[in-house]
Structure formats: structure tokens, C-alpha cells
């Protein structure tokens, strides 16, 4: 089960103890103090057990780096602090580098939202935009044109009809052009997904071939650096469920679900065990508390989690 934020301190202590006891510098006094700590609270022993189970899943490269660093002579207080640092280095090697947004570009936008925040925007012509969690948008309106740039994240557009001034949404991998309709645009790292609720949207890709496709209600297409993918029929209400504070998954791999959840957390959830990446998740989840969503998924799939810090949680398959 996923621990709430107040329990992260216990995980931190467990990691520190594990690092110290496996550092090669642990003294009999250290072992004695650890025994006292582990018996103070059942959660202490549980947290330490989680660390042991996760460490058992680490690949050889992380173990070799830990052993190499541990063998280096370090003097003074640095020797006492090094084991925890090495433990985190090993985890980072397995987990990969955490994604960081381009802060300057994000905060310089006209409208933006924080983690878990949603925002409603009304433009000068009456068009309305719903901005999802951790998203950013810039607006460029003039008598001749209506243009917005989705800098990052996801937005739902309800565009006031105006044949003389098409409404254009610019993204990393092309643009969507309409005169009046309702549609959702989700800009991921490697692609942009456009889903139409009402009317017609023309999606074009700036890949050198300038291919375009026309989407009508219920249709979706994605665009990336290779071009525009196939058009497919989708459940529009599920795609835009975030506007009502819901996250809906239907037969989705855990890896994709975690990617979605990460948009609502101020930190990062990482899958530490590759064996569980394709476990299937279905359900509708309330986004009021994203931690509850993660807990529900853990219970359903019988997974374990480890809080390495206030901003990093690892998912794994417990050893039974």
C-alpha cells in the first residue's frame, strides 16, 4: 500500500539504516541502535523490509557502482554521509533521470497551472479553454487571427464560431485549425494527441510533407516528428474526463497509467520492476487526491511502493 506523505520520513530513515548497515563501516553500536529503531514501531520494520525487497530487484550495474564507490577511501564526516548518497545513486541509475520542465518557457506563458490544478479561461471572442494539470498556454489574438500556443500539457477548447478568423492551436508537432468547435489537445514529450468532441478539426504536421487530416466528433489522431498517425474512434467522454476531476483507464498498461498519474503529482512515480510495466489497469479514479489513486492501483495489482523522498516513489512487485 502506498504510504501517505507523513510516512515518507520513515522510508527515509529505513533507507539511511540500510545504507549504513551495508556500507562496510557499520559498528556493533550501529547494529544495536538499528535493533532499537526497528522495534520502536511496526512501520519501521515494514519500511526496512520494503528497502530490502527493492534492493533485491536492482540490476548488476547499480550494485557494481555502489560497491565501487563504497570501496573508495573517504575521510571525516563525508564517510558517514556517503552510504545514503550511494544508495540514491543506485536507485537513480535504475530509475533514470527525472524529467524537469523548461521553467523559463513554462512560467513566461500567458496562462499556466500547477501540479493537480485546473483552470478555466475565457478569451476575448468568448472562446473558452480548460487547462489541465501542469500545463501552459500562450495567446496571440489580433483582428486578423486567433492563435494560441500549447507550450506544455493539455487543454480543452470550446471555440466561438468565426469563419473569417480561424482558431489555430500551435504545438511542438504541428497545429490544429478550426473555425468553431470543441476539441482536446494533449501535448506529450514525443507526440501530440488531438481528440474532437464537436464539429471538425484540421490537424497538420510540420514534418516537411505538411500532411493534414480532418477529424470529426469522436475521432482522434496523434502527431509526432514522423508525421500524423492513423485516425481512430475513441470514447470522447473518457478522454476529457479530467475536466470533471476524473481519470479513466480502460485496459491500459501500468506504464501508461503511471505516466498519466505523474502529471498530477509534484514529484515522480517510477516503475522499479520491469516485470510489472504491462500489468493491465481499468477503472475510473477521483483526482481529488492522487495518492488515493495510487493506493487503489497498488491494492488492485498487489504491488508494493517505496518512498525514497518527498518527491520520488518507486513501484515494485513484492517478493512473496
Helices and strands as residue ranges (DSSP letters): G 5-7, H 8-21, H 28-40, H 42-57, H 60-70, H 78-95, H 103-107, E 111-112, E 119-122, E 128-131, E 136-141, E 146-158, E 167-171, E 174-178, E 182-187, E 191-198, E 200-204, E 212-216, E 219-224, E 227-228, E 232-233, H 236-239, G 241-244, E 246-253, H 254-261, G 262-264, E 268-271, G 274-276, E 280-286, H 290-301, E 304-309, E 312-316
